[in-house]
Amino acid sequence: MDFRHLRSATRNVYDVSNATEPLDLHNLPTSILEAIFPGYAIISRFLLQVLGFDISNLVSIAIPAFAIVTASRYLWRWAGAFLAKAFMASVFVNEDDDLHETCMEWIAAQRMSQRAKSVKAVTQRSNSWEEANLDEDVVNMAMGPGGLFNFGKWAANVPPRYEPYYGMHYFRYNGRLFFFDRSRHSNATISGSNIRANEEELLEIKCLGRSTKPARQLLEHIKTWSLEKESAMTVIRRPALREMRRHGWAKASSRPSRPMSTVVLDSGQKDAIIADINEYLHPLAPRWYASRGIPYRRGYLFHGPPGTGKTSLSFALAGVFGLEIYVISLLEPTLTEADLNLLFNNLPRRCIVLLEDVDTAGLVRNKTEALLEEEAAPTHQKKSTTDENGNPLPNGVPDPSATEEAPGNASITAMTDLTRALRASSQRQRQSGPVLGFNDPLKQGISLSGLLNVIDGVASHEGRVLVMTSNFPEKLDPALVRPGRVDMKVEFGHAGREQARELFERMFDGADEYAVGGASRPGSPKSPAGGFPKGEEDHKDGVAVEAELAKEELRGLARRFAEQVPDKRFTPAEIQGFLLTRRKDPVKAVEEVEGWVNQLMPSKE
């Protein structure tokens, strides 16, 4: 638009307005139209000369029509906003809230998602438990040549989930009309010295009336619907990405709750842990703790060799008490003490916080600080294992008389100590980088004091169940495992014969419920590739053969299996791994266990 032409055109209009004749839209100055629509004069002359059509007639109609439409839109929006504010109640749900995903799943299952004109297709990422509940016809369609399961074919038959696209939609629930508005808004996040603009999604649920009670009842129904669908699931959460860490935690996955019977541990120990946590989670327990001035926290240390079931017990406890698991890795390089404080402050009232392998997170006494303290200590306080000529002392013990400082050497010793201290300080500054503390190995990660403050500091979170696992508990600092921070220590050892028997029975019990590839016992049909048998009848025959394995026969095989496994020499994970490769044939597992034991025993010596 040429503003110089528009200014001159306005002067002409001003002169016309001073005349006695009214302004006619047919006779608008060409300069005004040229300023608004560049090229208008050329086009109008061309149409007038060639077609004999005066475009000013169209302009005289278009300008009033445009003004009416614009005013109508403005009035409609204003009236809609006024009516919505005066006669409608709204509830907003942010994208970072778990309720957002739950609402989208519920809405996708409603009729409004089917009749909506604009929908958003989302790939369904089901977990292994949901895959097991799929229609058998869909699974059969994914069978490839030779009876082998083709996952690509199966995934192609799973339809996407369709959700209403951004905008306003409506639906009815319990005879009441609701409006569903899905929108996006920009949000800036600060990461270090960088500022990033992210778009976040916002859900708005509106209902007629001045009360939000109907919308709140709808959200309670959606939450109940989700809990019923995942009643047998355990939710696992991990810290959100660094850019989104201000939101705290992110849902990692949902797994089927693990039965406590599947954890290989002494029954007395399991009963003691369950009873202790059950008493701690009782609704009256916080009042009991508060009346006695005891912080309402509970900590457990599960320690033992790898593969003995420490993490498995944590998942089983979460399933028993219906708690979510919040997993934190102290080895994550981007995790700072401020992030750790933020994560603990964003924990729910009741949950299990799992710190895995705390012995590998460097939470022992800081050797670097010890070396710096020794370097800055006075020379006469250091113990040397060599004499003044550099020769090693006998037994590495210095002569007491040699450590006595001569009066004349006091000033020399002081200067030496000062030089060493300045050298150590200079070295730390060179390691700190251009910004103070940046890339400093002494300031990276989580320190022991930072973790202790988060666990039981003045502002630490109460109500959670803290579980720490360690393969080498002797490496942990005593301050971390003292009473009050760790209230119960549970030792996990190698599997005994009784535990080996339980593993065997659990592996092959209920074989008729899950018979992948049918039975491979002697005389049972096998597929050429060792997988699924050919034909549906063969598959049924294989399942029937495994179903004939009586309980008493299974117990006998389990006793024979346990007798051949050395006591307290193998971890439950090792025994379970051996049984998994023979899960279709318990007889074969009993026959081959002796050779497996002889093969691994040299490495156990």
C-alpha positions, -999 to +999 in steps of 0.1 A: +000+000+000+013+034-010+007+058+019+018+089-001-011+083-025-035+076+003-025+109+020-031+129-011-064+110-017-076+118+017-071+155+010-093+152-021-119+134+000-117+162+025-123+188-002-153+168-015-168+165+020-168+204+022-190+205-009-228+207-006-232+174-026-231+140-006-203+114-011-212+088-038-195+054-037-197+053-075-175+084-077-148+075-052-115+091-062-094+066-081-064+076-060-080+061-029-087+028-046-053+028-061-037+032-027-058+004-013-056-019-043-024-013-063-031-015-100-068-007-097-066+022-123-050+000-150-074-029-144-105-006-144-095+011-176-088-022-193-121-037-183-140-005-193-123-003-228-124-041-236-155-053-219-174-021-214-178-030-177-173-003-150-156-020-121-166+009-098-201-006-096-187-038-081-165-018-057-196+001-045-212-032-036-181-050-023-170-022+002-203-021+021-206-059+020-170-062+034-178-038+062-210-056+071-193-090+072-164-076+093-188-060+117-209-091+120-178-113+128-167-088+154-202-087+170-206-125+169-173-130+186-180-103+212-215-117+218-201-153+220-174-143+245-199-123+266-224-152+267-197-177+274-184-156+303-218-149+317-236-182+312-210-209+309-184-224+332-150-238+321-124-262+333-089-261+318-065-290+315-028-284+306-009-307+283+017-316+310-010-330+333-017-367+332-054-359+330-048-344+295-039-378+280-067-395+299-093-370+286-080-375+250-084-413+253-119-409+266-129-384+240-114-406+212-137-434+224-169-412+221-192-407+192-180-371+188-147-383+175-165-403+148-188-376+136-162-348+138-153-333+104-117-326+114-099-353+133-063-360+142-049-395+137-026-408+164-006-440+162-016-464+190+014-475+209+001-503+230+022-522+256+028-559+256-001-565+280-026-548+256-012-567+227-020-600+245-057-590+247-061-583+210-085-603+188-073-637+178-083-630+141-059-601+140-031-622+154-038-650+128-036-624+100+000-617+111+011-653+107+038-657+081+052-687+062+060-716+084+038-704+112+062-676+122+047-645+137+053-613+116+051-582+138+051-559+108+019-574+095+003-573+129+012-536+134-002-527+100-036-541+111-038-520+142-059-489+134-048-454+146-067-435+173-088-406+160-091-375+181-110-343+174-087-317+159-081-282+173-112-262+176-146-263+192-166-295+195-197-305+214-210-337+230-236-349+255-230-367+288-258-377+311-283-356+291-262-324+295-245-305+266-207-300+269-184-280+247-148-292+241-123-267+229-088-279+220-062-251+214-025-244+214-006-215+230+030-205+230+052-209+261+088-199+265+112-220+285+147-210+297+174-236+295+207-222+307+214-191+285+189-203+258+153-193+255+131-217+236+095-211+225+074-242+228+037-247+219+016-264+246-018-278+242-047-267+263-081-284+268-111-264+278-143-282+289-174-259+290-209-265+303-240-244+304-245-226+337-225-207+362-212-237+382-183-260+372-198-289+391-210-307+359-176-304+343-159-316+375-183-346+376-173-354+340-136-353+349-142-376+378-160-400+355-131-399+330-106-406+358-127-435+371-130-448+336-092-447+332-085-464+366-109-492+358-091-498+325-057-499+342-067-514+375-041-542+371-014-519+358+016-502+376+025-468+362+063-460+360+075-424+358+108-409+352+122-373+352+110-353+323+134-341+296+157-313+306+137-287+286+105-298+302+119-306+337+099-277+352+069-300+348+086-326+370+078-361+360+068-378+328+050-411+324+074-437+310+052-468+307+025-489+323+031-525+332+009-553+345+012-554+383+036-581+394+022-606+419+042-609+451+043-647+446+066-642+416+094-626+438+120-651+448+126-641+485+121-657+519+084-656+528+092-643+562+111-613+547+082-606+523+056-607+550+077-583+572+081-558+544+044-559+534+033-555+571+056-526+576+045-507+545+009-514+552+011-499+586+030-469+572+004-462+545-025-464+569-046-432+568-041-426+606-003-431+604+005-394+596-013-383+628+006-409+648+040-397+634+031-361+639+020-365+676+054-380+684+075-356+664+087-382+639+091-373+602+065-392+582+090-410+559+100-446+553+132-459+537+143-493+526+176-507+513+175-537+491+210-550+487+226-581+472+242-595+440+228-585+406+198-606+394+185-615+429+152-596+425+157-562+442+139-542+415+113-570+411+103-566+447+099-529+443+075-534+414+056-561+433+051-538+463+038-511+440+012-535+426+002-547+461-005-513+474-016-496+442+012-471+441+031-455+412+068-459+409+091-429+404+125-440+391+155-417+394+190-424+381+216-405+400+240-411+371+221-389+347+246-362+336+219-334+332+204-340+367+214-313+392+207-309+429+181-282+420+164-307+396+164-333+423+148-310+448+122-300+422+114-337+414+110-346+451+087-316+457+065-327+428+059-362+442+023-372+450+012-379+486+018-416+483+043-433+459+074-454+457+106-436+449+132-460+434+169-451+435+186-480+416+223-489+421+231-461+445+265-476+450+275-467+414+264-431+417+296-418+434+278-413+467+308-426+487+333-403+505+346-378+479+382-389+472+389-357+453+380-336+483+401-358+505+431-353+482+426-315+481+424-315+519+456-335+521+472-312+496+463-281+516+473-296+549+505-286+566+535-306+555+544-318+590+509-334+593+513-355+562+527-390+566+554-399+541+563-434+532+598-423+518+628-408+535+644-375+526+663-392+498+632-407+482+640-443+494+610-463+507+609-466+544+607-501+560+571-513+563+560-479+549+561-464+584+581-432+589+604-426+618+585-406+645+616-385+651+618-376+614+584-359+616+595-335+643+600-301+627+632-282+634+626-247+647+647-232+619+626-248+592+592-234+604+592-205+579+603-228+550+575-252+558+549-224+560+560-211+526+558-246+511+523-251+524+512-218+511+526-225+476+509-259+475+475-243+485+479-216+458+487-242+432+457-264+441+434-233+440+448-223+406+443-258+392+407-258+403+401-224+386+417-236+354+393-266+355+363-245+361+362-231+325+352-197+313+322-196+336+326-202+373+317-238+382+311-248+345+326-282+336+340-284+371+343-321+380+339-312+416+305-296+410+289-320+385+261-345+394+245-351+427+266-348+459+261-368+490+250-339+510+226-328+483+210-363+483+208-364+521+190-330+522+165-342+497+158-374+516+153-360+551+160-323+550+138-297+566+118-292+535+119-328+522+088-346+510+068-367+534+045-397+527+067-414+501+083-448+503+119-446+494+136-478+481+173-478+473+190-508+457+227-516+459+249-544+447+277-535+471+262-520+503+296-518+519+305-490+495+277-468+507+285-439+531+273-446+566+254-413+567+232-425+538+221-457+554+218-446+590+185-453+609+160-426+600+170-426+564+170-464+559+145-480+583+148-516+570+175-534+552+166-565+531+194-588+519+189-606+487+211-637+481+216-665+457+187-689+452+184-719+474+169-753+465+135-743+477+136-711+457+147-731+426+118-754+431+094-724+433+108-709+401+103-742+383+067-746+394+059-710+385+075-713+351+055-744+340+023-740+361-007-731+339+010-741+307-024-745+291-030-707+294+001-698+274+015-723+250+036-706+224+043-730+197+026-759+214+044-785+235+077-799+226+076-828+250+085-862+235+057-872+211+042-838+208+039-821+174+065-795+164+067-770+137+095-773+112+111-740+125+106-749+162+079-723+166+042-725+160+029-759+148+013-761+114-025-760+115-050-751+142-056-787+151-019-794+157-018-763+179-048-775+199-032-810+203+000-794+216-019-774+242-038-805+253-006-824+257+008-797+280-026-796+299-022-833+307+008-825+329-008-830+363+001-809+393+016-839+411+039-847+382+049-810+380+059-811+417+079-842+412+098-826+383+104-795+404+119-815+432+142-833+408+152-800+392+159-784+426+180-814+437+204-809+408+209-771+414+236-763+440+224-745+470+231-707+471+253-707+440+231-693+413+210-662+412+172-664+405+178-645+372+202-672+360+179-700+369+150-682+353+170-676+321+178-713+319+141-722+323+129-696+298+148-712+269+130-745+278+096-731+288+077-755+264+092-786+279+097-791+317+110-826+311+138-813+289+147-787+315+151-814+342+173-835+318+196-806+308+200-789+341+229-810+352+250-801+321+241-765+325+253-765+362+286-783+352+292-757+325+287-727+348+302-740+381+339-732+372+329-695+369+314-697+404+345-709+421 
